[in-house]
Amino acid sequence: MMNEVRTLGKPFAIELDAKWTPSEVFARLAHLPHVLWLDSARSDANLGRYSFLTADPVETIQAGPQQIENSLARLSELEASFRLETLEGLPPFQGGVAGYFSYDLNRAFEVVPETRFNEFHLPLLSFGVYDWVICWDHAEQKAWIIATGFPESDPAKREAAARERAAEVTARLEADPVPLSGNETGRVVPATELAPCFACAEQPGVMSNFSKEDYLAAVAKSVEYIHAGDIFQVNLSQRLIMEAKTGAAELYLRLREKNPAPFAGYYDFGMGQIVSASPERFISVRDRWIESRPIKGTRRRSGRPALDMFWADELVRSEKDRAENVMIVDLLRNDLSRICQDDSVEVTSLCGLETYQTVQHLVSIIVGRLQDEVGVREILKAIFPGGSITGAPKIRAMEIIAELEPTARGPYCGSLGYIGFDGTIDWNILIRTIVASAGWWQFPVGGGIVADSDPLREYEETWHKALGLLHAVHDE
């Protein structure tokens, strides 16, 4: 049966005083339930132009393995049943559904074995239906409070509800500040209940789900699978973990200062918080055009310009890194072709160099025009999780990940972002991400393994990728 489409009309917007920076707004609102900050902490004209902050959703959608079908159906219902006429010239997310998909949601679409350990049992997806949002246009240096009046559809009632919500948000901003707490839960997983952990000689106080020797062996096993013809590439990660030292909100403010990123974010999902400095966009959808920006190929940065330029040139010229990137581009072209119009999928940039706070990456861009009947569920089934964090072929790579990685990935390598009431979508890939839950900070780091991978270099690369996170957790 077709869903009745309810038009919400245009939202109500008021311009926010320029004194309210994103971090100051976050500090005032971080105590609210299910606060979400999609934060372009590192922005430029092309990437990370906008930031969005919201909280206190009118509905939450959260699912473990037994609730997935109903939750995905609810997301599809919201997508199909409500339409918002957005305000032109303002940032693109003006109300809708936002939250995360866990990497482990992959089992909703493919037959993939369970991992050996899953001590935290975090939701496979967690979303809020947000009727208001504070948004920033960093290029214009302006900000607005936008309220939709959702779920009211009667024009007069909708406008009244939107104005009331905007006034409520304004009052919360002007009220006396509440100390940062990060909305930590009281649930704690004792150290004795964790999966086997190994002290990391590189970082006192940090533990891994691999010993160094075991990680080297896992890389070597991955290479064996490649030579045997099972796969061309697999993304292998080690989970770093340590006891939480502060509230997650305070941790995020440190992280965005030390490791700013264009697709960063903070999300309180009730059982914990996502604290992310992701540099990678999974997909965006605008006017039925879908874009993906896979990252493959990494070199560290030293802070010394001449040395960084040398490493950048080495990365651009590296046949191994380029081949690794091209393999994922081919995988994504294939995935997107399942949901895009014929002959619309194209690669608009191949292996471009992008520089971040502690690393440099090769990034490609693939675009296509979605078929008319394709919605969120079809997109997920076709392309989730992102090929850059699985490997190729994707299903076999995920099977090998489940075999070699001891613990569930949880939100790591999943996606954080929004589904707007106007049909826009923007999801990152949750790399360079800390999950704060049950008294612990988890921050897995990994890399793509190919036929000529050297286990020791791959192990060292995971620590290069961890640098920005380590600066934040140790407050260096």
GIQUI-V997898 format. One record per helix or strand. SS is the DSSP state (alpha for helix, beta for strand). FROM is the first residue (numbers start at 1). TO is the last residue. If there is no record, write none. Layout:
ss=SS from=FROM to=TO
ss=SS from=FROM to=TO
This chain:
ss=beta from=6 to=10
ss=beta from=12 to=15
ss=alpha from=22 to=29
ss=beta from=36 to=39
ss=beta from=50 to=54
ss=beta from=59 to=63
ss=alpha from=65 to=81
ss=beta from=82 to=85
ss=beta from=96 to=101
ss=alpha from=103 to=108
ss=beta from=117 to=117
ss=beta from=125 to=130
ss=beta from=132 to=137
ss=beta from=142 to=147
ss=alpha from=155 to=174
ss=alpha from=191 to=193
ss=beta from=198 to=199
ss=beta from=207 to=208
ss=alpha from=212 to=227
ss=beta from=233 to=238
ss=beta from=240 to=243
ss=alpha from=248 to=258
ss=beta from=264 to=268
ss=beta from=273 to=276
ss=beta from=281 to=286
ss=beta from=289 to=292
ss=beta from=295 to=300
ss=alpha from=305 to=317
ss=alpha from=319 to=337
ss=beta from=340 to=340
ss=beta from=346 to=355
ss=beta from=359 to=370
ss=alpha from=376 to=383
ss=alpha from=387 to=389
ss=beta from=391 to=392
ss=alpha from=394 to=404
ss=beta from=407 to=407
ss=beta from=415 to=420
ss=beta from=425 to=428
ss=beta from=433 to=437
ss=beta from=440 to=442
ss=beta from=445 to=449
ss=alpha from=455 to=473
